[in-house]
Amino acid sequence: MRYLIILALVAIVSACGSRQYPMTLEADPMRVPAENLSRFEREVTRAIAAIEKEYGATIGVSLKDDSLEYNYNGDRLFHAASTMKVPVMVAAFRLAETGYLSLDQTLTVRTQFNSIVDGSPYEVAPRAFVRERIGEQVPVRDLIREMIQVSDNVATNLLLERITSAYVTRTMRDLGSNDGYILRNLEDGVAFRFDISNKLSPRDLTNIARAIQLNQAASSISCAEMREILGGQQHRTMIPARLPQGTLVYHKTGSITGHRHDTGIVSTHVGNYYLTIMTEANDGDSVPVNVIAELSEKLYTEWTFLRE
C-alpha cells in the first residue's frame, strides 16, 4: 500500500511537469542595454543548443543576478543526484534555528538504510571520514560538511532521516523553489526502479543559491557558514574549472548515470551571479565534465560583458 501511494504522488507531480520549457530571459531595461541583452541571449542559447545536438542531451540552465534572469529549460525537472544535498543543508540550518535540531547534536553512523517502497534494507558505501566512524557518534555539523564537500551519501541519508524529506521540500517552497521535490534517501534501488527519485529544476537550485548568498535562506550567521561549506567543495571540474583566477565559486555538484549537474554562487570582479547547469543524456552517456565547464565559461564571458 505504501508504494502505491508514493507512485500515485509521483505520477501526479510528473503529469504537472509534462509541459514544455522554453528559453526565457528577463532583465531590467534600465540596467541592461537591449543590444547587450540580445547578444547574451543569442550566444548563450546557441552554445546550449549545440551541446544538446552534439551529445543528444537535454540541458537545463538557470542564471540569475540582481537585474537579469535567464532560463533554458529552467523549470524542467531533472533527477537531482547530489544537488539535492543543498536544500538538505539549508533545511538542517533552518531547523537548528528553531531549536528542534542542534548542529552539535550527534547521530550514530550506520550504513544500512531501508527502501521507501517496501522497507527492504540496503547498504550505502561511505567516504573516508564517515567510514572511519561507523558505529560512532558524529555531530550534525560534520555530517553536513561531509555531505557537501565530498558528497558522502551515508551522511546525507543520516541527515535526511533526522530532518525528513517533507521538511526539506517545505523549505524549498519557502525559498521560492516550486518545481521539485525530495522524496527519499539516496541509493534506494527499489525506489529508483519505480522511478521514485528526488527531482529538482535548474530554477529551483538557482533560487536556493541566491537565497544563501543574500542571507534569505536562514540567518546571516547560518548563511555565512553554508557559503563557507560550499566554498570547500572538493569536486571542481564543472562550473569553476575554466573561470579566471580569483573567481570564487560556492557550489555543489551532482552526478548519476546519464546526468551531470552543478549549482552555486559565482563571485566575480564585477559582482555575483547564481548559476545552475543540469544535463540529461538521452542515450545514457553523461555529457562530459569539460563540456559543462566550457558552457560555464561561456556564461561567465557573456555575463561579464553585460556588466563591464
C-alpha positions in Angstrom: 0.0 0.0 0.0 2.8 2.4 0.9 4.5 2.2 -2.5 1.2 2.6 -4.3 0.6 5.9 -2.5 4.1 7.0 -3.4 3.7 6.0 -7.0 0.4 7.9 -7.3 2.1 11.0 -5.8 4.9 10.8 -8.3 2.5 10.3 -11.2 0.6 13.4 -10.2 3.7 15.6 -9.9 5.1 14.2 -13.2 1.9 15.0 -15.0 2.1 18.5 -13.8 5.6 18.8 -15.1 5.0 17.5 -18.6 4.8 20.9 -20.2 7.4 22.5 -22.5 10.1 24.7 -21.0 11.2 27.3 -23.5 14.1 29.7 -23.1 13.1 32.8 -21.1 15.1 36.0 -20.5 14.0 38.8 -18.2 16.1 41.9 -17.4 15.8 45.4 -16.0 15.9 47.6 -19.1 17.3 50.5 -17.1 20.4 48.5 -16.2 21.0 46.2 -19.1 21.2 47.7 -22.6 18.9 46.0 -25.1 21.7 45.3 -27.6 23.9 43.6 -25.0 20.9 41.6 -23.8 20.3 40.4 -27.4 23.9 39.2 -27.7 23.7 37.4 -24.3 20.5 35.6 -25.4 21.9 34.7 -28.9 25.3 33.5 -27.8 24.3 31.5 -24.7 21.3 29.9 -26.4 23.4 28.9 -29.4 26.0 27.3 -27.2 23.5 25.3 -25.2 21.7 24.1 -28.4 25.0 23.0 -29.9 25.7 20.8 -26.8 22.2 19.3 -27.0 22.7 18.4 -30.6 26.2 17.0 -30.3 25.6 14.9 -27.3 21.9 14.0 -27.7 21.2 15.6 -24.4 18.8 17.9 -22.6 20.4 20.8 -21.0 18.9 23.0 -18.3 20.4 26.3 -17.3 19.2 29.0 -14.9 21.3 32.1 -14.3 20.2 35.0 -12.2 21.6 38.2 -10.7 20.1 41.3 -9.2 18.7 42.5 -12.6 18.7 39.6 -15.0 17.3 36.1 -15.2 18.0 33.6 -18.0 16.4 30.2 -18.1 16.8 27.4 -20.7 14.6 24.5 -19.6 14.7 26.3 -16.3 11.6 24.7 -14.9 12.2 21.2 -16.3 12.6 18.6 -13.6 15.9 16.6 -13.7 17.0 13.7 -11.5 18.6 15.8 -8.8 21.5 13.5 -8.0 23.7 15.1 -5.3 22.5 18.6 -5.9 19.6 17.7 -3.5 22.1 18.0 -0.7 22.0 21.8 -0.9 18.3 22.0 0.2 19.1 19.3 2.8 21.8 21.6 4.2 19.6 24.6 4.2 16.8 22.7 5.9 19.2 21.5 8.6 20.4 25.0 9.4 16.8 26.3 9.4 15.7 23.5 11.7 18.6 24.3 14.0 17.4 27.9 14.3 14.1 26.6 15.5 15.8 24.8 18.4 14.4 21.4 17.2 17.8 20.4 16.0 21.3 21.3 17.2 24.3 21.3 14.8 26.3 20.0 17.6 23.9 17.1 18.2 25.4 13.7 17.3 24.0 11.0 15.1 25.1 7.3 15.1 26.8 6.4 11.9 25.4 3.3 10.2 25.5 2.3 6.5 22.2 0.3 6.3 19.0 2.0 5.3 15.5 0.9 4.3 13.7 1.5 1.0 10.9 3.9 1.0 8.9 1.4 -1.2 8.9 -1.8 0.8 11.2 -1.3 3.7 13.8 -3.7 2.4 17.4 -3.0 3.7 20.2 -1.8 1.5 23.8 -0.8 2.1 25.5 2.6 1.2 29.2 2.9 0.9 30.6 5.9 2.9 33.6 8.2 2.2 36.7 8.0 4.3 35.8 10.3 7.1 32.4 8.6 7.7 33.8 5.2 7.1 36.3 5.5 9.9 33.4 6.4 12.3 30.9 3.6 11.7 29.1 2.9 14.9 30.3 6.2 16.5 28.5 9.4 17.2 29.2 12.2 14.7 28.0 15.8 15.1 25.4 17.0 12.6 27.7 19.9 11.5 30.4 17.4 10.5 27.9 15.3 8.6 26.7 18.4 6.7 30.3 19.2 5.7 30.9 15.7 4.5 27.6 15.7 2.6 28.5 18.8 0.7 32.3 18.8 0.3 32.9 15.2 -0.6 29.3 14.2 -1.4 29.0 11.5 1.2 25.7 9.6 0.7 25.7 8.0 4.2 26.0 11.4 5.8 23.1 12.6 3.6 20.8 9.7 4.5 21.5 10.1 8.2 20.7 13.8 8.0 17.6 13.3 5.8 16.2 10.7 8.3 16.6 13.3 11.1 15.2 16.2 9.1 12.7 14.4 6.9 12.1 14.7 3.1 8.9 16.6 3.7 10.6 19.3 5.7 13.3 19.7 3.0 10.6 20.1 0.3 8.7 22.6 2.5 11.9 24.6 3.0 12.4 24.7 -0.8 8.8 26.1 -1.2 9.6 28.8 1.4 12.6 29.9 -0.7 10.6 30.1 -3.9 11.7 26.8 -5.4 8.3 25.5 -6.5 9.1 22.8 -9.1 11.0 20.0 -7.5 10.6 17.7 -4.5 12.7 15.5 -2.2 11.1 12.1 -1.6 13.7 9.6 -0.4 17.2 8.7 0.8 20.0 8.2 -1.7 20.8 4.9 -3.4 17.4 3.4 -2.8 17.5 1.0 -5.7 14.0 -0.3 -5.3 12.5 3.2 -5.4 14.7 4.1 -8.4 13.3 1.1 -10.3 9.8 2.5 -9.7 11.0 6.0 -10.9 10.7 7.4 -7.4 13.5 9.9 -7.2 14.4 13.3 -5.9 13.8 15.8 -8.7 14.8 19.5 -9.0 14.7 22.1 -11.7 17.6 24.5 -12.5 15.5 27.4 -11.3 14.8 25.6 -8.0 18.5 25.4 -7.3 19.4 28.8 -8.5 16.8 30.3 -6.2 18.3 28.5 -3.3 21.8 29.6 -4.2 20.6 33.2 -4.3 18.9 32.9 -1.0 22.1 31.6 0.6 24.1 34.5 -0.8 21.5 37.1 0.2 21.1 35.7 3.7 17.5 34.8 3.0 17.8 31.1 3.3 18.4 31.4 7.1 20.0 33.8 9.4 23.1 35.7 8.2 25.3 33.6 10.5 23.9 30.4 9.2 24.1 31.5 5.6 27.8 32.6 6.1 28.5 29.1 7.4 26.7 27.5 4.5 28.7 29.6 2.0 31.9 28.5 3.8 30.9 24.9 3.5 30.0 25.2 -0.2 33.3 27.0 -0.8 35.2 23.9 0.4 33.7 21.7 -2.4 36.2 19.1 -3.5 34.7 18.4 -6.9 35.6 21.4 -9.0 35.6 20.1 -12.6 32.4 21.9 -13.8 31.3 25.4 -13.0 34.6 26.7 -11.6 37.0 24.7 -13.8 37.6 27.2 -16.6 36.8 30.5 -14.8 39.5 33.2 -14.3 41.8 33.0 -11.4 40.3 34.9 -8.4 36.7 34.0 -9.3 35.2 32.4 -6.2 32.6 29.7 -6.6 30.5 28.3 -3.7 28.8 25.2 -5.2 27.6 21.6 -5.2 27.9 19.1 -8.0 25.8 16.1 -8.7 26.1 13.1 -11.0 24.4 9.8 -11.6 24.3 7.7 -14.8 23.3 10.0 -17.7 23.2 13.1 -15.5 25.8 15.7 -14.5 24.9 18.9 -12.7 26.5 21.8 -10.8 24.9 24.7 -8.9 26.1 27.6 -6.9 27.2 31.2 -6.4 29.8 32.7 -8.7 31.6 35.7 -7.2 33.4 37.8 -9.8 35.3 41.1 -10.0 32.1 42.8 -11.2 29.5 41.1 -8.9 27.8 37.9 -8.2 25.5 35.6 -10.2 23.8 32.4 -9.3 24.0 29.6 -11.7 22.7 26.0 -12.2 23.6 23.7 -15.1 21.8 20.4 -15.3 22.3 17.8 -18.0 20.5 14.6 -19.0 21.9 12.5 -21.8 19.2 10.7 -23.7 21.4 7.7 -24.6 22.7 7.2 -21.0 26.2 8.6 -21.6 26.7 11.7 -19.5 27.7 15.0 -21.0 31.5 15.3 -20.4 32.5 17.5 -17.5 34.8 19.5 -19.7 31.8 20.4 -21.9 29.9 21.7 -18.9 33.0 23.6 -17.8 33.1 25.2 -21.3 29.5 26.2 -21.0 30.1 27.7 -17.6 33.0 29.7 -19.1 30.7 30.9 -21.9 28.1 32.0 -19.4 30.8 33.9 -17.5 32.1 35.6 -20.6 28.7 36.8 -21.7 27.5 37.8 -18.3 30.6 39.9 -17.5 30.3 41.5 -21.0 26.8 42.7 -19.8 28.4 44.1 -16.6 31.6 45.8 -17.8 
